[in-house]
Amino acid sequence: MSAQVDNRSGLEALEKRLAEDLSLLELPAKSWVPERTYEGAAVRDVVVIGAGMCGLAATARLVLGGINNVVAYDAAPAGLEGPWVTFARMETLRSPKSLHGPALGLPQLTFRAWFTAQWGAEAWESLDKIPKNQWMEYLVWYRQVLDLPVRNNVRMTGIRAAGSLIALDLEGAETGRVYTRRLVLATGRSGLGGFAVPDFLKEVDRQYWAHSADEVDFSSLAGKRVAVIGAGASSMDNAATALETGAASVDLLIRRKEMPRINKMTGIGSQGVVHGMYQLPDAWKWKFVDYTASTQTPPPRASTLRVSRHANARFLLDCGIVAVKEQGGELLIETTQGLLRYDFLIAATGFTNDFDGRPEFAAIAPFIRSWSDGRYTPEMGAAREGMLASPDLGPAFEFREREPGTCPILAHIHCFNDAAMLTHGKVSGDIPAVSAGADRLVRGITASLFAEDVDSHFANLVAYSTPELQGDEWVDSTPLLNKDNAL
Ligand SMILES: Cc1cc2nc3c(=O)[nH]c(=O)nc-3n(C[C@H](O)[C@H](O)[C@H](O)COP(=O)(O)OP(=O)(O)OC[C@H]3O[C@@H](n4cnc5c(N)ncnc54)[C@H](O)[C@@H]3O)c2cc1C
């Protein structure tokens, strides 16, 4: 990196420019939501669960919009939120470096501004893709520079109603119960569910297999025969990591006859898609998501090459798994291509949003309306299980009740995670449109808090008594009028 600038002073200069921009825009806006208490306890305006990228963007947008009685909780330690430096095993992001991500329309808050401030414009030009650890460092800075109210090592373990409020149970660095008027679930890719695990693995001892999002001790796979299910990005990243740490062999077991090669939705990415998808008729939403699911997203080229450059890697296509069992200390995998033997298997089988594996949602889950509760109709296209389980959300990502009146707090719980995709488009998960999603979310929360407090806002209007005119700006000439010059 030539023309390297002094990192710290570059960053300080950027922070100063950001502060000036915020001041020019009068941000954060003044606080405007009336305070509330419940049985003597303070009540939050909004609690955000999850301080990954979506949780940070949502929290920032709330605070900038004058809703500052907010807190975000994350179960992970500070700096370890989300997948980036935990189970993400790629070298760089797939996303192009130039995306604005969570910058909320503020140029000085972009990754590019952060990077260039420290390493200069030339280094920016020569940067290909963003290293994943550097993306995490940027998110840490984002949180710090905006002084966001995030508390780490706190897990939300339960949600219930407390009158019209939402009561949350917390464990970890903060314990007990907190009350909030609105709840944002920025809980990530497995937003409402957990790992998707194929039936054929459910009875197999966990010492023989891991999910790609598990913590895996790759050094223990040195010299072992490893199988990886799937042909997506995570399959490649896990296969490459196993190969690089000395696995004897790695086979990718791929059900499809051909590798998916075209990244369809990225190909048509536009502001039209970002803002228009939500407004489309449901049949069109279904058609887009169904088509993308059937064509599948290919793994990035660099990740695929990272695997194929190893002579002991094999891509086994048209190789569906029929059954898996452990026998004599090894895994016997019956596939459509015959019987295969391995020491360990990694299931890069993705995530589900069906509420399984998320005890914290157990109290509200039965009441949440999903697309299977009448929003989907067969004319839309083939019924896909994962899509049918998608929550049927309102305009600000709020849940709806399956039966009206059974769980009214759902209207105040906002599903700002991957599970919102079928209803809202991809604005609450990936980097490209997270700012647009946070904006949509916070506009909705703003409007609903204002409406709920309308009595108090009207009372403030009536009570407001600071004169703008002092009474000395004019003279009342009425008494001087006489009949002749009256109009
Ligand atoms: C391996 C991998 C690679 C990816 N690469 C890219 C990429 O290159 N580009 C891209 O755009 N997207 C990528 N993604 C998608 C990525 O998940 C999102 O872009 C990003 O992480 C979304 O942020 P998020 O805040 O929704 O979720 P996350 O970053 O996953 O954050 C969710 C947070 O919620 C917390 N949480 C969950 N439940 C609770 C609870 N009950 N209590 C307290 N805290 C809780 C978790 O600890 C976590 O920190 C990738 C995903 C994976 C899995």
PDBQT file of the ligand as one rigid body, heavy atoms in Angstrom, charges set to zero:
ROOT
HETATM    1  C1  LIG A 501     -20.837 -17.585   6.457  1.00  0.00    +0.000 C 
HETATM    2  C2  LIG A 501     -21.611 -16.373   6.060  1.00  0.00    +0.000 A 
HETATM    3  C3  LIG A 501     -21.091 -15.453   5.167  1.00  0.00    +0.000 A 
HETATM    4  C4  LIG A 501     -21.808 -14.323   4.772  1.00  0.00    +0.000 A 
HETATM    5  N1  LIG A 501     -21.273 -13.443   3.876  1.00  0.00    +0.000 NA
HETATM    6  C5  LIG A 501     -22.017 -12.380   3.478  1.00  0.00    +0.000 A 
HETATM    7  C6  LIG A 501     -21.519 -11.431   2.531  1.00  0.00    +0.000 A 
HETATM    8  O1  LIG A 501     -20.405 -11.535   2.028  1.00  0.00    +0.000 OA
HETATM    9  N2  LIG A 501     -22.302 -10.382   2.169  1.00  0.00    +0.000 N 
HETATM   10  C7  LIG A 501     -23.553 -10.217   2.695  1.00  0.00    +0.000 A 
HETATM   11  O2  LIG A 501     -24.236  -9.245   2.357  1.00  0.00    +0.000 OA
HETATM   12  N3  LIG A 501     -24.043 -11.094   3.591  1.00  0.00    +0.000 NA
HETATM   13  C8  LIG A 501     -23.325 -12.158   3.980  1.00  0.00    +0.000 A 
HETATM   14  N4  LIG A 501     -23.843 -13.060   4.864  1.00  0.00    +0.000 N 
HETATM   15  C9  LIG A 501     -25.181 -12.859   5.369  1.00  0.00    +0.000 C 
HETATM   16  C10 LIG A 501     -24.967 -12.253   6.752  1.00  0.00    +0.000 C 
HETATM   17  O3  LIG A 501     -25.509 -13.103   7.724  1.00  0.00    +0.000 OA
HETATM   18  C11 LIG A 501     -25.536 -10.893   6.860  1.00  0.00    +0.000 C 
HETATM   19  O4  LIG A 501     -25.153 -10.001   5.869  1.00  0.00    +0.000 OA
HETATM   20  C12 LIG A 501     -25.288 -10.244   8.209  1.00  0.00    +0.000 C 
HETATM   21  O5  LIG A 501     -24.618 -11.026   9.147  1.00  0.00    +0.000 OA
HETATM   22  C13 LIG A 501     -26.672  -9.959   8.658  1.00  0.00    +0.000 C 
HETATM   23  O6  LIG A 501     -26.618  -9.297   9.854  1.00  0.00    +0.000 OA
HETATM   24  P1  LIG A 501     -27.697  -9.600  10.951  1.00  0.00    +0.000 P 
HETATM   25  O7  LIG A 501     -27.550  -8.530  11.950  1.00  0.00    +0.000 OA
HETATM   26  O8  LIG A 501     -29.022  -9.834  10.325  1.00  0.00    +0.000 OA
HETATM   27  O9  LIG A 501     -27.304 -11.015  11.565  1.00  0.00    +0.000 OA
HETATM   28  P2  LIG A 501     -26.033 -11.443  12.376  1.00  0.00    +0.000 P 
HETATM   29  O10 LIG A 501     -24.846 -10.729  11.898  1.00  0.00    +0.000 OA
HETATM   30  O11 LIG A 501     -26.017 -12.931  12.366  1.00  0.00    +0.000 OA
HETATM   31  O12 LIG A 501     -26.342 -10.929  13.868  1.00  0.00    +0.000 OA
HETATM   32  C14 LIG A 501     -27.365 -11.490  14.653  1.00  0.00    +0.000 C 
HETATM   33  C15 LIG A 501     -26.975 -11.324  16.102  1.00  0.00    +0.000 C 
HETATM   34  O13 LIG A 501     -28.084 -11.658  16.917  1.00  0.00    +0.000 OA
HETATM   35  C16 LIG A 501     -27.602 -12.193  18.123  1.00  0.00    +0.000 C 
HETATM   36  N5  LIG A 501     -28.687 -12.933  18.751  1.00  0.00    +0.000 N 
HETATM   37  C17 LIG A 501     -29.483 -13.866  18.172  1.00  0.00    +0.000 A 
HETATM   38  N6  LIG A 501     -30.385 -14.308  19.073  1.00  0.00    +0.000 NA
HETATM   39  C18 LIG A 501     -30.163 -13.642  20.226  1.00  0.00    +0.000 A 
HETATM   40  C19 LIG A 501     -30.776 -13.654  21.512  1.00  0.00    +0.000 A 
HETATM   41  N7  LIG A 501     -31.812 -14.451  21.799  1.00  0.00    +0.000 N 
HETATM   42  N8  LIG A 501     -30.289 -12.826  22.466  1.00  0.00    +0.000 NA
HETATM   43  C20 LIG A 501     -29.258 -11.987  22.204  1.00  0.00    +0.000 A 
HETATM   44  N9  LIG A 501     -28.620 -11.952  21.004  1.00  0.00    +0.000 NA
HETATM   45  C21 LIG A 501     -29.082 -12.764  20.028  1.00  0.00    +0.000 A 
HETATM   46  C22 LIG A 501     -26.436 -13.054  17.692  1.00  0.00    +0.000 C 
HETATM   47  O14 LIG A 501     -25.519 -13.251  18.746  1.00  0.00    +0.000 OA
HETATM   48  C23 LIG A 501     -25.850 -12.240  16.537  1.00  0.00    +0.000 C 
HETATM   49  O15 LIG A 501     -24.712 -11.487  16.918  1.00  0.00    +0.000 OA
HETATM   50  C24 LIG A 501     -23.111 -14.149   5.284  1.00  0.00    +0.000 A 
HETATM   51  C25 LIG A 501     -23.650 -15.076   6.189  1.00  0.00    +0.000 A 
HETATM   52  C26 LIG A 501     -22.913 -16.175   6.568  1.00  0.00    +0.000 A 
HETATM   53  C27 LIG A 501     -23.543 -17.156   7.516  1.00  0.00    +0.000 C 
ENDROOT
TORSDOF 0
